[in-house]
């Protein structure tokens, strides 16, 4: 009886060591990702120059863990004027392709470089041009367009949950609040199929 119990225990241990991992990043797999972080001056305090962003996107994998990303993002930067902060907000849609250039053998960690096209709308102080002291903002609400270059690092926590860290440089034309916006963020991707 002890011998049979030992054989069963040994067989169980062998099963756990040689366990097959779920396949990851197969062509056609999709995930929903939520991202957020700091923009431009990268300061934590809520003062002049403070900026943040948040986004949601759907990613679809192709061969070799490359993936398409389609999503939407909100970016806000605050500018100080006489002890008050006035927001400049950007609502953008994104479509881009991320090229995987580094991964480990077990397909747990990935590094990808992405190039995206962006288009959207920029609003300054939510359309209010008159300030409380009687001054008038010369910046206006505009349609914006441009692109972004992104470096994304991702790590699978489970077969369905991926942690993301990214750095991104956006270049947008048509707006009044600067052409270049640097972003650093974190996110999570939920694989849905």
MDTraj code that builds the backbone (N, CA, C; nanometers):
import mdtraj as md
import numpy as np

residues = "UNK UNK UNK UNK UNK UNK UNK UNK UNK UNK UNK UNK UNK UNK UNK UNK UNK UNK UNK UNK UNK UNK UNK UNK UNK UNK UNK UNK UNK UNK UNK UNK UNK UNK UNK UNK UNK UNK UNK UNK UNK UNK UNK UNK UNK UNK UNK UNK UNK UNK UNK UNK UNK UNK UNK UNK UNK UNK UNK UNK UNK UNK UNK UNK UNK UNK UNK UNK UNK UNK UNK UNK UNK UNK UNK UNK UNK UNK UNK UNK UNK UNK UNK UNK UNK UNK UNK UNK UNK UNK UNK UNK UNK UNK UNK UNK UNK UNK UNK UNK UNK UNK UNK UNK UNK UNK UNK UNK UNK UNK UNK UNK UNK UNK UNK UNK UNK UNK UNK UNK UNK UNK UNK UNK UNK UNK UNK UNK UNK UNK UNK UNK UNK UNK UNK UNK UNK UNK UNK UNK UNK UNK UNK UNK UNK UNK UNK UNK UNK UNK UNK UNK UNK UNK UNK UNK UNK UNK UNK UNK UNK UNK UNK UNK UNK UNK UNK UNK UNK UNK UNK UNK UNK UNK UNK UNK UNK UNK UNK UNK UNK UNK UNK UNK UNK UNK UNK UNK UNK UNK UNK UNK UNK".split()
xyz = np.array([
    [0.0822, -0.1195, 0.0000],
    [0.0000, 0.0000, 0.0000],
    [0.0866, 0.1257, 0.0000],
    [0.1958, 0.1219, 0.0790],
    [0.2855, 0.2370, 0.0828],
    [0.3519, 0.2578, -0.0526],
    [0.3832, 0.1485, -0.1182],
    [0.4466, 0.1579, -0.2497],
    [0.3499, 0.2224, -0.3498],
    [0.2244, 0.1847, -0.3502],
    [0.1239, 0.2419, -0.4393],
    [0.1038, 0.3903, -0.4107],
    [0.0974, 0.4252, -0.2832],
    [0.0826, 0.5655, -0.2445],
    [0.2041, 0.6472, -0.2897],
    [0.3241, 0.5921, -0.2776],
    [0.4460, 0.6585, -0.3229],
    [0.4453, 0.6793, -0.4745],
    [0.4015, 0.5794, -0.5502],
    [0.3962, 0.5896, -0.6967],
    [0.2957, 0.6965, -0.7390],
    [0.1818, 0.7007, -0.6737],
    [0.0796, 0.8022, -0.7052],
    [0.1322, 0.9423, -0.6723],
    [0.1985, 0.9550, -0.5565],
    [0.2554, 1.0834, -0.5173],
    [0.3640, 1.1275, -0.6155],
    [0.4506, 1.0373, -0.6563],
    [0.5555, 1.0665, -0.7525],
    [0.4961, 1.1066, -0.8882],
    [0.3917, 1.0369, -0.9300],
    [0.3234, 1.0688, -1.0546],
    [0.2617, 1.2090, -1.0469],
    [0.2023, 1.2448, -0.9330],
    [0.1438, 1.3780, -0.9149],
    [0.2478, 1.4880, -0.9191],
    [0.3639, 1.4632, -0.8581],
    [0.4725, 1.5606, -0.8609],
    [0.5230, 1.5789, -1.0033],
    [0.5369, 1.4714, -1.0771],
    [0.5821, 1.4806, -1.2174],
    [0.4827, 1.5592, -1.3019],
    [0.3548, 1.5461, -1.2746],
    [0.2549, 1.6208, -1.3501],
    [0.2670, 1.7705, -1.3264],
    [0.2973, 1.8097, -1.2011],
    [0.3066, 1.9533, -1.1743],
    [0.4311, 2.0138, -1.2354],
    [0.5420, 1.9396, -1.2429],
    [0.6641, 1.9940, -1.3021],
    [0.6558, 2.0035, -1.4534],
    [0.5869, 1.9146, -1.5157],
    [0.5790, 1.9139, -1.6623],
    [0.4467, 1.9694, -1.7124],
    [0.3863, 2.0527, -1.6322],
    [0.2571, 2.1085, -1.6668],
    [0.2664, 2.1945, -1.7923],
    [0.1737, 2.1803, -1.8816],
    [0.1718, 2.2603, -2.0038],
    [0.1138, 2.3978, -1.9721],
    [0.1829, 2.5010, -2.0167],
    [0.1333, 2.6373, -1.9977],
    [0.0381, 2.6712, -2.1114],
    [-0.0579, 2.7581, -2.0790],
    [-0.1518, 2.8010, -2.1824],
    [-0.0764, 2.8795, -2.2882],
    [-0.1228, 2.8723, -2.4085],
    [-0.0558, 2.9431, -2.5168],
    [-0.0908, 3.0908, -2.5097],
    [0.0085, 3.1737, -2.5334],
    [-0.0087, 3.3178, -2.5205],
    [0.0260, 3.3854, -2.6518],
    [-0.0369, 3.4987, -2.6759],
    [-0.0068, 3.5851, -2.7909],
    [-0.0252, 3.5160, -2.9247],
    [-0.1241, 3.4308, -2.9356],
    [-0.1524, 3.3653, -3.0625],
    [-0.2240, 3.4628, -3.1559],
    [-0.2047, 3.4501, -3.2859],
    [-0.2753, 3.5376, -3.3789],
    [-0.4270, 3.5302, -3.3566],
    [-0.4878, 3.6466, -3.3498],
    [-0.6321, 3.6547, -3.3281],
    [-0.6729, 3.6732, -3.1833],
    [-0.5833, 3.6533, -3.0877],
    [-0.6179, 3.6745, -2.9466],
    [-0.6409, 3.8226, -2.9231],
    [-0.7380, 3.8538, -2.8372],
    [-0.7730, 3.9930, -2.8091],
    [-0.7687, 4.0208, -2.6608],
    [-0.7426, 4.1462, -2.6298],
    [-0.7413, 4.1897, -2.4915],
    [-0.7917, 4.3320, -2.4804],
    [-0.8503, 4.3626, -2.3653],
    [-0.8941, 4.4988, -2.3349],
    [-0.7948, 4.5544, -2.2335],
    [-0.7411, 4.6732, -2.2634],
    [-0.6424, 4.7295, -2.1733],
    [-0.6843, 4.8654, -2.1208],
    [-0.6518, 4.8891, -1.9947],
    [-0.6761, 5.0155, -1.9270],
    [-0.5397, 5.0705, -1.8873],
    [-0.5126, 5.1968, -1.9218],
    [-0.3844, 5.2574, -1.8900],
    [-0.4036, 5.3938, -1.8262],
    [-0.3036, 5.4390, -1.7564],
    [-0.3070, 5.5709, -1.6948],
    [-0.1685, 5.6092, -1.6483],
    [-0.1472, 5.7390, -1.6265],
    [-0.0170, 5.7827, -1.5793],
    [-0.0008, 5.9327, -1.5844],
    [0.1250, 5.9746, -1.5767],
    [0.1594, 6.1161, -1.5751],
    [0.1996, 6.1635, -1.7144],
    [0.1777, 6.2926, -1.7385],
    [0.2100, 6.3519, -1.8677],
    [0.2955, 6.4758, -1.8499],
    [0.3740, 6.5039, -1.9488],
    [0.4573, 6.6231, -1.9604],
    [0.5541, 6.6399, -1.8437],
    [0.5306, 6.7282, -1.7492],
    [0.6302, 6.7579, -1.6456],
    [0.6486, 6.6470, -1.5429],
    [0.5640, 6.5477, -1.5418],
    [0.5760, 6.4300, -1.4555],
    [0.5850, 6.4653, -1.3074],
    [0.5051, 6.5568, -1.2616],
    [0.5046, 6.5919, -1.1204],
    [0.3843, 6.5301, -1.0522],
    [0.4046, 6.4869, -0.9282],
    [0.2939, 6.4268, -0.8530],
    [0.2037, 6.5334, -0.7928],
    [0.2580, 6.6480, -0.7567],
    [0.1726, 6.7478, -0.6910],
    [0.0806, 6.8143, -0.7918],
    [-0.0347, 6.8501, -0.7462],
    [-0.1391, 6.9053, -0.8314],
    [-0.1197, 7.0559, -0.8457],
    [-0.0182, 7.0975, -0.9226],
    [0.0102, 7.2386, -0.9415],
    [0.0244, 7.2721, -1.0881],
    [0.0906, 7.3859, -1.1153],
    [0.1117, 7.4302, -1.2525],
    [0.1950, 7.3270, -1.3282],
    [0.1509, 7.2876, -1.4448],
    [0.2204, 7.1901, -1.5258],
    [0.1813, 7.0472, -1.4977],
    [0.1021, 7.0239, -1.3947],
    [0.0595, 6.8875, -1.3622],
    [-0.0231, 6.8313, -1.4770],
    [0.0105, 6.7110, -1.5224],
    [-0.0637, 6.6486, -1.6309],
    [-0.0811, 6.5004, -1.6065],
    [-0.1922, 6.4480, -1.6529],
    [-0.2190, 6.3045, -1.6403],
    [-0.2949, 6.2568, -1.7625],
    [-0.2978, 6.1257, -1.7803],
    [-0.3717, 6.0676, -1.8921],
    [-0.4342, 5.9355, -1.8483],
    [-0.5402, 5.8987, -1.9186],
    [-0.6082, 5.7710, -1.8957],
    [-0.6616, 5.7230, -2.0296],
    [-0.6576, 5.5913, -2.0512],
    [-0.7019, 5.5390, -2.1794],
    [-0.7589, 5.3989, -2.1690],
    [-0.8329, 5.3633, -2.2713],
    [-0.8876, 5.2294, -2.2853],
    [-0.8658, 5.1881, -2.4311],
    [-0.8294, 5.0621, -2.4515],
    [-0.8009, 5.0172, -2.5881],
    [-0.8265, 4.8677, -2.6006],
    [-0.8394, 4.8238, -2.7249],
    [-0.8507, 4.6817, -2.7575],
    [-0.7268, 4.6459, -2.8385],
    [-0.6585, 4.5388, -2.7972],
    [-0.5407, 4.4946, -2.8724],
    [-0.5685, 4.3581, -2.9324],
    [-0.5240, 4.3392, -3.0549],
    [-0.5403, 4.2126, -3.1276],
    [-0.4039, 4.1660, -3.1740],
    [-0.3668, 4.0446, -3.1334],
    [-0.2344, 3.9909, -3.1656],
    [-0.2288, 3.9369, -3.3087],
    [-0.1113, 3.9517, -3.3684],
    [-0.0807, 3.8923, -3.4992],
    [0.0359, 3.7960, -3.4773],
    [0.1112, 3.7649, -3.5815],
    [0.2241, 3.6729, -3.5680],
    [0.3339, 3.7305, -3.4777],
    [0.4084, 3.6417, -3.4130],
    [0.5262, 3.6767, -3.3332],
    [0.4976, 3.7765, -3.2213],
    [0.3776, 3.7749, -3.1661],
    [0.3353, 3.8606, -3.0550],
    [0.3280, 4.0085, -3.0911],
    [0.3300, 4.0433, -3.2213],
    [0.3032, 4.1800, -3.2635],
    [0.1537, 4.2022, -3.2425],
    [0.1114, 4.3274, -3.2243],
    [-0.0319, 4.3494, -3.2052],
    [-0.0770, 4.4875, -3.2527],
    [-0.2033, 4.4889, -3.2941],
    [-0.2730, 4.6120, -3.3312],
    [-0.3406, 4.6663, -3.2063],
    [-0.3455, 4.7975, -3.1931],
    [-0.4135, 4.8611, -3.0807],
    [-0.5075, 4.9678, -3.1356],
    [-0.6328, 4.9633, -3.0919],
    [-0.7324, 5.0649, -3.1272],
    [-0.7976, 5.1092, -2.9978],
    [-0.7970, 5.2408, -2.9716],
    [-0.8524, 5.2855, -2.8449],
    [-0.8766, 5.4344, -2.8382],
    [-0.9049, 5.4811, -2.7164],
    [-0.9318, 5.6217, -2.6895],
    [-0.8542, 5.6635, -2.5654],
    [-0.8168, 5.7913, -2.5620],
    [-0.7364, 5.8405, -2.4495],
    [-0.7786, 5.9817, -2.4127],
    [-0.7676, 6.0117, -2.2845],
    [-0.7938, 6.1455, -2.2322],
    [-0.6657, 6.1959, -2.1676],
    [-0.6214, 6.3161, -2.2038],
    [-0.5035, 6.3775, -2.1457],
    [-0.5420, 6.5158, -2.0958],
    [-0.4991, 6.5476, -1.9735],
    [-0.5252, 6.6810, -1.9190],
    [-0.3980, 6.7374, -1.8606],
    [-0.3713, 6.8642, -1.8918],
    [-0.2595, 6.9365, -1.8340],
    [-0.3140, 7.0669, -1.7797],
    [-0.2659, 7.1051, -1.6610],
    [-0.3171, 7.2267, -1.5975],
    [-0.2120, 7.3366, -1.6013],
    [-0.2579, 7.4566, -1.6348],
    [-0.1710, 7.5728, -1.6435],
    [-0.2133, 7.6735, -1.5372],
    [-0.1153, 7.7305, -1.4689],
    [-0.1439, 7.8261, -1.3627],
    [-0.1519, 7.9689, -1.4139],
    [-0.2468, 8.0427, -1.3580],
    [-0.2602, 8.1849, -1.3873],
    [-0.3202, 8.2521, -1.2647],
    [-0.2431, 8.3367, -1.1972],
    [-0.2890, 8.4126, -1.0806],
    [-0.3596, 8.3258, -0.9763],
    [-0.2900, 8.2334, -0.9229],
    [-0.3379, 8.1457, -0.8148],
    [-0.4532, 8.0532, -0.8548],
    [-0.4786, 8.0384, -0.9820],
    [-0.5805, 7.9449, -1.0290],
    [-0.5177, 7.8516, -1.1330],
    [-0.5763, 7.7353, -1.1473],
    [-0.5305, 7.6386, -1.2474],
    [-0.6381, 7.6225, -1.3544],
    [-0.5955, 7.6287, -1.4796],
    [-0.6885, 7.6153, -1.5908],
    [-0.6498, 7.4937, -1.6750],
    [-0.7452, 7.4038, -1.7028],
    [-0.7109, 7.2800, -1.7734],
    [-0.7123, 7.2946, -1.9253],
    [-0.6206, 7.2214, -1.9858],
    [-0.6227, 7.1998, -2.1310],
    [-0.6399, 7.0493, -2.1474],
    [-0.7486, 7.0083, -2.2091],
    [-0.7824, 6.8662, -2.2186],
    [-0.7825, 6.8209, -2.3638],
    [-0.7358, 6.6979, -2.3839],
    [-0.7337, 6.6393, -2.5179],
    [-0.8055, 6.5051, -2.5145],
    [-0.8978, 6.4872, -2.6059],
    [-0.9674, 6.3598, -2.6261],
    [-0.9188, 6.3058, -2.7606],
    [-0.8526, 6.1901, -2.7597],
    [-0.7979, 6.1386, -2.8846],
    [-0.8356, 5.9931, -2.9067],
    [-0.8472, 5.9574, -3.0330],
    [-0.8623, 5.8188, -3.0742],
    [-0.7299, 5.7729, -3.1322],
    [-0.6994, 5.6449, -3.1128],
    [-0.5694, 5.5922, -3.1549],
    [-0.5868, 5.4660, -3.2362],
    [-0.5030, 5.4505, -3.3344],
    [-0.4912, 5.3260, -3.4088],
    [-0.3444, 5.3043, -3.4387],
    [-0.2895, 5.1912, -3.3947],
    [-0.1468, 5.1715, -3.4146],
    [-0.1051, 5.0260, -3.4151],
    [0.0204, 5.0056, -3.4508],
    [0.0782, 4.8717, -3.4594],
    [0.2007, 4.8655, -3.3693],
    [0.2076, 4.7625, -3.2857],
    [0.3172, 4.7439, -3.1914],
    [0.3995, 4.6231, -3.2343],
    [0.5272, 4.6465, -3.2544],
    [0.6186, 4.5436, -3.3019],
    [0.6957, 4.4866, -3.1829],
    [0.6731, 4.3582, -3.1543],
    [0.7441, 4.2924, -3.0451],
    [0.8892, 4.2703, -3.0872],
    [0.9848, 4.3196, -3.0063],
    [1.1252, 4.3001, -3.0417],
    [1.2029, 4.2206, -2.9380],
    [1.1378, 4.1856, -2.8248],
    [1.2080, 4.1094, -2.7229],
    [1.1072, 4.0326, -2.6381],
    [1.1358, 3.9056, -2.6135],
    [1.0509, 3.8268, -2.5239],
    [1.1329, 3.7127, -2.4661],
    [1.0870, 3.6598, -2.3537],
    [1.1582, 3.5463, -2.2964],
    [1.1053, 3.4164, -2.3570],
    [1.1726, 3.3086, -2.3271],
    [1.1394, 3.1801, -2.3880],
    [1.0009, 3.1303, -2.3474],
    [0.9584, 3.1607, -2.2260],
    [0.8282, 3.1134, -2.1774],
    [0.7126, 3.2064, -2.2148],
    [0.7407, 3.3122, -2.2886],
    [0.6392, 3.4088, -2.3315],
    [0.5697, 3.4729, -2.2112],
    [0.6507, 3.5189, -2.1158],
    [0.5987, 3.5867, -1.9971],
    [0.6252, 3.7365, -2.0037],
    [0.7442, 3.7768, -2.0482],
    [0.7821, 3.9175, -2.0574],
    [0.8017, 3.9563, -2.2036],
    [0.7532, 4.0774, -2.2378],
    [0.7631, 4.1259, -2.3749],
    [0.8051, 4.2724, -2.3752],
    [0.8731, 4.3120, -2.4799],
    [0.9033, 4.4527, -2.5058],
    [0.8602, 4.4809, -2.6493],
    [0.7835, 4.5874, -2.6662],
    [0.7316, 4.6203, -2.7993],
    [0.7479, 4.7704, -2.8251],
    [0.7666, 4.8036, -2.9510],
    [0.7756, 4.9416, -2.9958],
    [0.6562, 4.9679, -3.0863],
    [0.5786, 5.0713, -3.0543],
    [0.4565, 5.0977, -3.1289],
    [0.4549, 5.2333, -3.1964],
    [0.3914, 5.2385, -3.3094],
    [0.3704, 5.3622, -3.3831],
    [0.2205, 5.3756, -3.4075],
    [0.1638, 5.4896, -3.3655],
    [0.0188, 5.5084, -3.3713],
    [-0.0175, 5.6389, -3.4400],
    [-0.1338, 5.6397, -3.5022],
    [-0.1933, 5.7621, -3.5558],
    [-0.2975, 5.8092, -3.4548],
    [-0.3019, 5.9393, -3.4287],
    [-0.3947, 5.9966, -3.3321],
    [-0.4764, 6.1074, -3.3971],
    [-0.6001, 6.1185, -3.3568],
    [-0.6858, 6.2283, -3.3993],
    [-0.7869, 6.2533, -3.2889],
    [-0.8243, 6.3790, -3.2697],
    [-0.9196, 6.4073, -3.1631],
    [-0.9522, 6.5545, -3.1510],
    [-0.9826, 6.5949, -3.0278],
    [-1.0297, 6.7300, -3.0007],
    [-0.9595, 6.7830, -2.8768],
    [-0.9209, 6.9094, -2.8804],
    [-0.8557, 6.9744, -2.7672],
    [-0.9433, 7.0898, -2.7197],
    [-0.9651, 7.0984, -2.5903],
    [-1.0418, 7.2085, -2.5336],
    [-0.9595, 7.2749, -2.4238],
    [-0.9628, 7.4079, -2.4212],
    [-0.8891, 7.4847, -2.3218],
    [-0.9893, 7.5469, -2.2256],
    [-0.9747, 7.5177, -2.0977],
    [-1.0635, 7.5682, -1.9914],
    [-1.2104, 7.5374, -2.0219],
    [-1.2329, 7.4240, -2.0833],
    [-1.3673, 7.3751, -2.1176],
    [-1.4485, 7.4763, -2.1965],
    [-1.3794, 7.5499, -2.2858],
    [-1.4471, 7.6429, -2.3750],
    [-1.4707, 7.7810, -2.3166],
    [-1.4412, 7.8029, -2.1901],
    [-1.4603, 7.9339, -2.1267],
    [-1.3383, 8.0205, -2.1553],
    [-1.3526, 8.1240, -2.2364],
    [-1.2383, 8.2087, -2.2692],
    [-1.2220, 8.3253, -2.1716],
    [-1.3262, 8.3623, -2.0997],
    [-1.3206, 8.4737, -2.0058],
    [-1.2856, 8.4213, -1.8674],
    [-1.1788, 8.4748, -1.8080],
    [-1.1339, 8.4344, -1.6756],
    [-1.1984, 8.5234, -1.5690],
    [-1.1999, 8.4806, -1.4434],
    [-1.2663, 8.5577, -1.3372],
    [-1.2158, 8.7013, -1.3205],
    [-1.0879, 8.7288, -1.3526],
    [-1.0361, 8.8651, -1.3353],
    [-1.0591, 8.9525, -1.4589],
    [-1.1334, 8.9031, -1.5570],
    [-1.1630, 8.9799, -1.6777],
    [-1.0690, 8.9527, -1.7940],
    [-0.9620, 8.8764, -1.7701],
    [-0.8698, 8.8405, -1.8781],
    [-0.9369, 8.7433, -1.9743],
    [-0.8868, 8.7405, -2.0952],
    [-0.9430, 8.6524, -2.1965],
    [-0.8343, 8.5583, -2.2484],
    [-0.8668, 8.4280, -2.2538],
    [-0.7751, 8.3289, -2.3100],
    [-0.7744, 8.3418, -2.4612],
    [-0.6555, 8.3381, -2.5189],
    [-0.6468, 8.3441, -2.6646],
    [-0.6461, 8.2041, -2.7259],
    [-0.6182, 8.1004, -2.6453],
    [-0.6215, 7.9627, -2.6951],
    [-0.7656, 7.9207, -2.7179],
    [-0.7882, 7.8446, -2.8215],
    [-0.9229, 7.8032, -2.8572],
    [-0.9333, 7.6518, -2.8621],
    [-1.0546, 7.6042, -2.8693],
    [-1.0779, 7.4610, -2.8879],
    [-1.0495, 7.4265, -3.0339],
    [-0.9816, 7.3115, -3.0553],
    [-0.9396, 7.2755, -3.1904],
    [-0.9468, 7.1251, -3.2114],
    [-0.9570, 7.0873, -3.3379],
    [-0.9367, 6.9482, -3.3756],
    [-0.7868, 6.9264, -3.3875],
    [-0.7397, 6.8126, -3.3375],
    [-0.5963, 6.7831, -3.3380],
    [-0.5710, 6.6509, -3.4101],
    [-0.4485, 6.6361, -3.4611],
    [-0.4103, 6.5134, -3.5310],
    [-0.2595, 6.4967, -3.5198],
    [-0.2127, 6.3747, -3.5328],
    [-0.0691, 6.3501, -3.5248],
    [-0.0402, 6.2032, -3.5026],
    [0.0648, 6.1764, -3.4253],
    [0.1056, 6.0388, -3.4016],
    [0.1740, 6.0227, -3.2677],
    [0.2089, 5.8987, -3.2368],
    [0.2764, 5.8680, -3.1105],
    [0.3727, 5.7525, -3.1315],
    [0.4841, 5.7593, -3.0626],
    [0.5822, 5.6521, -3.0590],
    [0.5847, 5.5995, -2.9157],
    [0.5653, 5.4686, -2.8994],
    [0.5495, 5.4097, -2.7667],
    [0.6456, 5.2938, -2.7461],
    [0.7053, 5.2894, -2.6287],
    [0.7809, 5.1734, -2.5830],
    [0.6978, 5.1079, -2.4737],
    [0.6587, 4.9821, -2.4955],
    [0.5704, 4.9123, -2.4014],
    [0.6383, 4.7860, -2.3489],
    [0.6409, 4.7718, -2.2179],
    [0.6890, 4.6504, -2.1530],
    [0.5684, 4.5819, -2.0917],
    [0.5551, 4.4523, -2.1140],
    [0.4398, 4.3793, -2.0610],
    [0.4855, 4.2492, -1.9969],
    [0.4105, 4.2083, -1.8951],
    [0.4412, 4.0846, -1.8231],
    [0.3106, 4.0137, -1.7886],
    [0.3037, 3.8856, -1.8229],
    [0.1861, 3.8058, -1.7893],
    [0.1906, 3.7697, -1.6417],
    [0.0854, 3.8056, -1.5683],
    [0.0709, 3.7643, -1.4290],
    [0.0021, 3.6289, -1.4256],
    [-0.1036, 3.6160, -1.5042],
    [-0.1714, 3.4888, -1.5279],
    [-0.1907, 3.4790, -1.6791],
    [-0.2551, 3.3739, -1.7242],
    [-0.2785, 3.3604, -1.8674],
    [-0.3798, 3.4616, -1.9205],
    [-0.4554, 3.5263, -1.8318],
    [-0.5579, 3.6217, -1.8742],
    [-0.5302, 3.7655, -1.8313],
    [-0.4261, 3.7883, -1.7498],
    [-0.3980, 3.9227, -1.6988],
    [-0.2532, 3.9595, -1.7309],
    [-0.2365, 4.0766, -1.7945],
    [-0.1048, 4.1248, -1.8357],
    [-0.0837, 4.2635, -1.7746],
    [0.0298, 4.2832, -1.7073],
    [0.0657, 4.4150, -1.6559],
    [0.1465, 4.4894, -1.7609],
    [0.1221, 4.6197, -1.7731],
    [0.1872, 4.7023, -1.8745],
    [0.2594, 4.8201, -1.8102],
    [0.3733, 4.8559, -1.8662],
    [0.4448, 4.9786, -1.8331],
    [0.4840, 5.0393, -1.9668],
    [0.4544, 5.1696, -1.9845],
    [0.4877, 5.2283, -2.1139],
    [0.5383, 5.3706, -2.1017],
    [0.6161, 5.4090, -2.1993],
    [0.6614, 5.5459, -2.2175],
    [0.6241, 5.5861, -2.3592],
    [0.5797, 5.7096, -2.3739],
    [0.5250, 5.7484, -2.5042],
    [0.5533, 5.8951, -2.5323],
    [0.5812, 5.9230, -2.6578],
    [0.5960, 6.0615, -2.7032],
    [0.4883, 6.0882, -2.8078],
    [0.3988, 6.1818, -2.7764],
    [0.2936, 6.2200, -2.8703],
    [0.3325, 6.3482, -2.9420],
    [0.3032, 6.3552, -3.0698],
    [0.3236, 6.4758, -3.1501],
    [0.1892, 6.5080, -3.2135],
    [0.1306, 6.6214, -3.1734],
    [-0.0028, 6.6580, -3.2205],
    [-0.0011, 6.7974, -3.2825],
    [-0.0663, 6.8093, -3.3952],
    [-0.0753, 6.9360, -3.4676],
    [-0.2191, 6.9865, -3.4632],
    [-0.2345, 7.1190, -3.4796],
    [-0.3669, 7.1792, -3.4852],
    [-0.4132, 7.2374, -3.3531],
    [-0.3459, 7.2072, -3.2431],
    [-0.3862, 7.2574, -3.1117],
    [-0.3056, 7.3786, -3.0691],
    [-0.3465, 7.4392, -2.9583],
    [-0.2790, 7.5569, -2.9059],
    [-0.1920, 7.5269, -2.7838],
    [-0.1916, 7.4050, -2.7365],
    [-0.1232, 7.3730, -2.6107],
    [0.0037, 7.2920, -2.6307],
    [0.0756, 7.3166, -2.7335],
    [0.2026, 7.2483, -2.7572],
    [0.1867, 7.1275, -2.8467],
    [0.2933, 7.0973, -2.9183],
    [0.2899, 6.9844, -3.0117],
    [0.3367, 6.8546, -2.9483],
    [0.4280, 6.8629, -2.8512],
    [0.4881, 6.7430, -2.7933],
    [0.4355, 6.7187, -2.6527],
    [0.3970, 6.5942, -2.6273],
    [0.3503, 6.5535, -2.4946],
    [0.4151, 6.4201, -2.4608],
    [0.4918, 6.4187, -2.3533],
    [0.5585, 6.2976, -2.3073],
    [0.4724, 6.2324, -2.2000],
    [0.4586, 6.1006, -2.2078],
    [0.3753, 6.0272, -2.1117],
    [0.4520, 5.9080, -2.0568],
    [0.4304, 5.8808, -1.9299],
    [0.4778, 5.7592, -1.8646],
    [0.3580, 5.7005, -1.7929],
    [0.3330, 5.5712, -1.8124],
    [0.2140, 5.5147, -1.7523],
    [0.2249, 5.3666, -1.7227],
    [0.1234, 5.3185, -1.6537],
    [0.1079, 5.1772, -1.6229],
    [-0.0318, 5.1355, -1.6655],
    [-0.0522, 5.0063, -1.6776],
    [-0.1833, 4.9590, -1.7189],
    [-0.1993, 4.8114, -1.6950],
    [-0.3153, 4.7643, -1.7323],
    [-0.3476, 4.6233, -1.7200],
    [-0.4273, 4.5809, -1.8428],
    [-0.3969, 4.4634, -1.8946],
    [-0.4680, 4.4103, -2.0108],
    [-0.5350, 4.2805, -1.9693],
    [-0.6643, 4.2705, -1.9987],
    [-0.7409, 4.1495, -1.9716],
    [-0.7623, 4.0774, -2.1035],
    [-0.7100, 3.9576, -2.1156],
    [-0.7265, 3.8799, -2.2384],
    [-0.8689, 3.8238, -2.2407],
    [-0.9427, 3.8520, -2.3478],
    [-1.0825, 3.8088, -2.3552],
    [-1.1028, 3.6901, -2.4490],
    [-1.0104, 3.6644, -2.5399],
    [-1.0153, 3.5440, -2.6231],
    [-0.8921, 3.5310, -2.7061],
])
top = md.Topology()
chain = top.add_chain()
for i, resn in enumerate(residues, 1):
    res = top.add_residue(resn, chain, resSeq=i)
    for name in ("N", "CA", "C"):
        top.add_atom(name, md.element.get_by_symbol(name[0]), res)
traj = md.Trajectory(xyz[None], top)
